[in-house]
Amino acid sequence: MEHPVIKQMLDQLATIKERYGDAAYQRAANQAAKLLISQGGEIAAVARDVLKGVVDFEALDKEGPPTKGGLPPEQVMVDALRQQMPGIQTQAQFNLFMTAFDALRLFMNSTFLNQKEAAEKARETLTQALDAAPTVTELSEKLGHVPEAAQSKEAEAYKNPPLEFHEYDTQKSLLTELVMITTSEQFEQWYGVNRARIEQVKSPHYRNPLFDSIRAKKASFMAPKKDE
């Protein structure tokens, strides 16, 4: 007996392939497989069966299960950062830390490879990031206590928590909600209510599959049914 969620997923994937091409289709299929496998039970078993000719489950299993809770490796890193550095309270602080981290990584690697010019540029970037840390923190504290001062996107970075800390959970929740939508009216209502949450998903490896699924869901209500 065909699982209704699986049938709906297959219809969405077919629409993605027809309208957006093989690359988007493969990306969406992999994301759908990850989502359904994470739910376990019968639906995971059915997903493995119907997508076995599309998804490389051996590669998918190697990619997912070794990480804590089945999270993607990049999300494991972000979670570790959130736990080990509770001082990162704003997007601006997170961005500055990543700049410093990348500069340190580049400096060490360039030094090990005896690439002196690249190492010196990385050192300069690292020094600038370290020097900027007190200023970024001061602005974050000031704007955090004066909500009306944060009117621009630049100012909001000093007030709002890092999107990366909640991006994976937000994407997974949105995809799960999207699967359950069965009518055009439900979709329009869901999309209108969740625009802000959708915009919180910034990283391409989370954003692309989410937008593929949103486009496919919308298109599925516009396309004529096969039995008509």
FIKE-647610 format. One line per 10 residues: number of its first residue (from 0); for each residue x, y, z of N, C-alpha, C. Coordinates in steps of 0.2 Angstrom, whole numbers. Atoms other than C-alpha are relative to their C-alpha. Last residue first. Example, Ala and Ser with C-alpha at 12.3 -4.5 7.8 and 13.67 -1.06 7.14 Angstrom:
1 = -4:-6:-1:68:-5:36:-4:5:3; 4:-6:0:62:-22:39:4:6:0 .
# end
This chain:
227 = 5:-4:3:-38:70:-80:0:0:-7; 6:4:2:-29:56:-73:-5:4:-3; -1:5:6:-12:64:-74:-6:-3:-2; -1:7:-3:-18:79:-63:1:-5:-6; 6:5:0:-16:96:-71:2:-7:2; 0:5:6:-1:107:-65:-6:-4:0; 2:-3:6:-5:122:-54:0:-5:-6; 7:-2:-1:-6:114:-37:-2:3:-7; 4:6:0:10:104:-40:-7:2:0; 1:3:6:19:120:-45:-5:-6:0 .
217 = 4:-5:3:17:128:-28:-2:-3:-7; 6:0:-3:24:112:-20:-5:5:-3; 3:6:2:38:111:-32:-7:0:3; 2:-1:7:43:129:-29:-4:-6:-3; 5:-5:0:43:127:-10:-3:1:-8; 6:3:-2:53:111:-12:-6:4:0; 2:5:5:66:118:-23:-6:-3:2; 3:-3:5:67:133:-11:-3:-4:-6; 7:-3:-3:70:122:4:-4:3:-6; 5:5:0:83:112:-6:-7:2:3 .
207 = 2:2:7:92:128:-11:-5:-6:1; 5:-4:3:91:136:7:-2:-3:-7; 6:1:-3:100:122:17:-6:4:-4; 1:8:-1:116:119:7:-7:-1:3; 2:3:6:115:138:1:-2:-8:1; -5:4:3:116:145:19:-3:-4:-6; -5:-4:4:103:158:22:5:-4:-4; -4:5:3:88:150:30:4:3:-5; -5:2:-5:81:164:41:5:-5:-3; -5:-5:1:71:171:25:6:-2:5 .
197 = -3:3:7:60:155:26:6:5:-1; -4:6:-2:56:160:45:4:-3:-7; -6:-2:-5:51:178:40:4:-7:1; -5:-3:4:40:171:25:6:2:4; -7:2:-2:31:159:37:5:3:-4; -2:0:-7:14:166:38:7:-1:2; 1:-7:-3:12:171:20:2:0:7; -6:-4:3:19:154:14:0:7:3; -6:2:-4:7:144:26:6:4:-3; 0:-2:-7:-8:153:20:7:-1:3 .
187 = 0:-7:0:-4:151:1:0:3:8; -6:-2:2:0:133:4:1:7:0; -4:2:-5:-16:129:13:7:3:-1; 2:-5:-6:-26:138:0:5:-1:6; -3:-7:2:-17:128:-14:-1:5:6; 4:-5:4:-21:112:-5:3:6:-2; 3:3:6:-12:97:2:-4:4:-4; 5:-5:4:1:104:14:-3:-4:-6; 7:1:-2:9:90:25:-5:4:-3; 3:6:3:25:90:15:-7:-1:2 .
177 = 2:0:7:27:108:18:-2:-6:-3; 7:-3:1:26:107:37:-2:0:-7; 5:5:-3:41:94:37:-7:3:-1; 1:6:5:51:105:25:-5:-5:3; 4:-2:6:48:120:36:-1:-5:-5; 7:-1:-2:53:111:52:-4:2:-6; 3:7:-1:69:104:44:-7:1:2; 1:3:6:74:122:38:-4:-7:0; 5:-4:3:71:130:55:-1:-3:-7; 6:2:-3:81:116:64:-6:4:-4 .
167 = 1:7:2:96:118:52:-7:-2:3; 1:1:7:96:137:53:-2:-7:-2; 7:3:0:95:139:72:-2:-2:-7; 1:4:-6:113:143:77:-7:-3:-1; -3:7:1:117:149:59:-2:-4:6; 5:4:3:104:164:61:3:-8:-1; -3:3:6:116:171:74:-5:-4:-3; -4:6:-1:106:181:87:2:-3:-6; 3:7:0:99:198:83:5:-6:1; 6:1:-4:105:215:89:-2:-7:0 .
157 = -3:-1:-6:122:219:81:-5:-2:6; -6:5:-1:117:211:65:3:1:7; 3:6:-3:101:222:66:5:-6:1; 1:-1:-7:111:237:64:-3:-6:3; -7:0:-3:118:232:47:-1:0:7; -2:7:0:100:227:41:7:0:4; -3:3:6:94:244:46:2:-7:1; 5:-1:5:82:250:60:3:-3:-7; -2:5:5:91:244:75:-5:0:-5; -6:-2:4:90:260:86:2:-5:-6 .
147 = 2:-4:5:72:256:91:6:3:-4; 3:3:6:78:241:101:-2:5:-6; 4:-5:4:89:251:112:-3:-3:-6; 4:-4:-5:96:239:125:-4:5:-3; 5:4:-4:102:227:112:-4:3:5; 6:1:4:109:241:102:-5:-5:3; 4:-7:1:121:246:115:-6:-1:-3; 3:-2:-7:126:228:120:-4:6:-1; 6:6:-1:129:223:101:-3:2:7; 5:-2:5:139:240:98:-6:-5:2 .
137 = 3:-6:-3:150:236:113:-6:2:-4; 4:2:-6:153:218:107:-3:7:3; 5:4:2:158:224:90:-5:-2:6; 5:-5:3:169:237:97:-6:-4:-2; 3:-4:-5:178:224:108:-5:5:-3; 5:3:-5:180:212:94:-3:4:6; 7:-2:1:187:224:81:-5:-3:5; 1:-7:-3:205:222:87:-7:2:-1; -1:0:-7:204:203:85:-1:7:3; 5:3:-3:197:204:68:0:0:7 .
127 = 5:-5:1:210:217:62:-6:-3:3; -2:-6:-5:224:206:69:-6:5:-1; 1:2:-6:216:191:59:1:5:6; 7:1:-1:215:200:43:-1:-2:7; 3:-7:-1:233:206:45:-7:0:1; -1:-2:-7:239:188:49:-3:7:1; 4:3:-4:230:182:33:1:2:7; 7:-3:2:239:195:22:-5:-3:5; 0:-7:-3:256:190:30:-7:3:-1; 0:0:-7:252:171:27:0:7:3 .
117 = 6:2:-2:248:174:9:-1:0:8; 5:-5:2:264:183:6:-7:-1:3; 0:-5:-5:274:170:16:-4:6:-2; 3:-6:5:268:155:7:0:6:4; -5:-5:1:280:143:17:-2:5:-6; -2:0:7:267:129:15:5:5:-2; -3:7:1:266:127:34:2:-1:-7; -7:1:-3:265:146:35:3:-7:-1; -5:-4:4:251:147:22:7:-1:3; -1:5:6:241:133:32:5:4:-5 .
107 = -4:6:-2:243:143:48:2:-5:-6; -7:-1:-2:238:159:41:4:-6:2; -4:-1:6:223:152:31:8:2:2; -1:6:4:216:144:47:5:1:-6; -5:4:-3:219:159:57:2:-6:-4; -7:-3:1:211:170:44:5:-4:4; -3:1:7:196:158:43:7:3:-1; -2:7:0:194:158:62:3:-1:-7; -6:1:-4:195:177:63:2:-7:-1; -5:-4:4:182:180:49:7:-2:3 .
97 = -1:4:6:171:166:57:6:3:-4; -3:6:-2:172:175:74:2:-4:-6; -7:-2:-1:168:192:66:4:-6:2; -3:-1:6:152:184:58:8:2:1; -1:6:3:147:177:75:4:1:-7; -5:3:-4:149:193:84:2:-7:-4; -6:-3:1:139:202:71:6:-3:3; -2:2:7:125:189:71:7:4:-1; 2:-4:6:124:192:90:3:-3:-7; 7:-1:-1:126:182:106:-3:3:-6 .
87 = 2:-2:7:143:174:104:-8:1:1; 0:-7:1:148:173:122:-2:3:-6; 7:-3:-2:141:156:124:0:7:0; -1:-8:0:157:150:115:-7:3:1; -7:-2:-3:159:131:118:1:7:0; -1:3:-7:140:126:116:7:3:3; 5:-3:-4:136:137:101:1:-2:7; -2:-7:-1:153:133:93:-5:3:4; -6:0:-5:149:114:95:2:7:2; 2:2:-6:132:117:87:5:0:5 .
77 = 3:-6:-2:140:126:72:-3:-1:7; -5:-5:-2:152:112:70:-3:6:3; -3:2:-6:138:99:71:5:5:2; 4:-2:-5:129:109:58:2:-2:7; 0:-8:-1:143:109:46:-4:2:6; -6:-2:-4:144:90:48:1:7:1; -6:-1:5:126:87:43:6:2:4; -1:-7:3:116:81:58:5:0:-5; 1:0:7:112:62:61:0:7:-4; 7:-1:2:110:65:79:-2:0:-7 .
67 = 4:0:-6:129:67:81:-7:1:-2; 0:-6:-4:138:64:65:-6:-1:5; -6:-1:-4:142:46:59:0:7:4; -1:4:-7:124:43:54:6:2:4; 4:-2:-6:123:57:40:1:-4:6; 0:-7:-2:137:56:27:-4:2:6; -7:-2:-3:140:38:27:0:7:2; 0:3:-7:121:34:26:7:2:3; 4:-4:-4:120:46:11:0:-2:7; -4:-6:-1:134:38:2:-4:4:5 .
57 = -6:2:-4:126:21:4:4:6:1; 1:1:-7:109:28:0:6:-2:4; -5:4:-2:114:35:-17:0:-1:8; -4:-2:-5:97:42:-22:6:-5:2; -1:-7:1:88:40:-38:6:2:5; -3:-1:7:86:21:-41:2:7:-1; -7:3:1:84:18:-23:3:1:-6; -5:-4:2:71:31:-21:6:-3:-1; 3:-3:6:55:20:-20:6:5:-3; 2:4:5:63:8:-8:-1:3:-6 .
47 = -6:4:3:73:19:3:-2:-4:-6; -4:-5:4:57:30:5:7:-3:-3; 3:-1:6:47:15:10:4:5:-4; -1:6:4:59:10:24:-3:1:-7; -8:0:2:60:28:30:1:-6:-4; 0:-5:6:40:29:30:8:0:-2; 2:2:6:39:13:40:1:5:-6; 6:4:1:50:18:54:-2:-2:-7; 0:7:-2:62:32:55:-6:-4:-2; 7:2:-4:58:50:54:0:-7:2 .
37 = -1:-2:-7:77:54:50:-7:-1:4; -4:5:-4:75:43:34:0:2:7; 4:5:-2:61:55:28:3:-6:4; 5:-2:-4:71:71:29:-4:-6:2; -3:-1:-6:87:63:22:-6:2:5; -3:6:-2:78:56:7:2:1:7; 6:4:-2:69:72:4:1:-7:3; 3:-3:-6:85:81:4:-6:-3:2; -4:1:-6:93:69:-8:-3:3:7; 1:7:-1:78:70:-20:4:-2:6 .
27 = 6:0:-4:78:89:-19:-1:-7:2; 0:-4:-7:96:90:-24:-6:-1:4; -4:4:-4:94:77:-38:1:3:7; 3:6:-2:79:86:-45:4:-5:5; 4:-2:-5:88:103:-44:-4:-6:2; -4:-2:-6:102:96:-54:-4:1:6; -3:6:-4:91:86:-66:4:2:6; -6:4:2:81:101:-72:2:-5:5; -7:-3:-2:70:115:-65:6:-4:-2; 0:-7:1:52:112:-73:7:3:2 .
17 = 3:-3:6:51:94:-77:2:7:-1; -4:2:5:63:88:-63:-2:3:-7; -6:-3:0:55:98:-50:4:-2:-6; 1:-7:2:38:92:-55:6:4:0; 1:0:7:43:74:-54:-1:7:-3; -7:2:3:51:77:-37:-1:0:-8; -4:-6:0:34:85:-31:7:-1:-4; 3:-5:4:24:70:-37:4:7:0; -1:2:7:36:58:-29:-3:5:-5; -7:-2:1:35:68:-12:2:-2:-7 .
7 = -1:-7:1:16:67:-13:7:2:-1; 3:-1:7:16:48:-16:1:8:-1; -5:2:5:29:46:-1:-3:2:-7; -5:-5:0:17:56:10:5:-1:-5; 2:-7:3:2:46:5:6:5:0; 1:-5:-6:11:29:9:-2:7:-3; -4:-6:1:7:17:-5:-1:5:5; 4:-6:0:0:0:0:4:6:0 .
# end
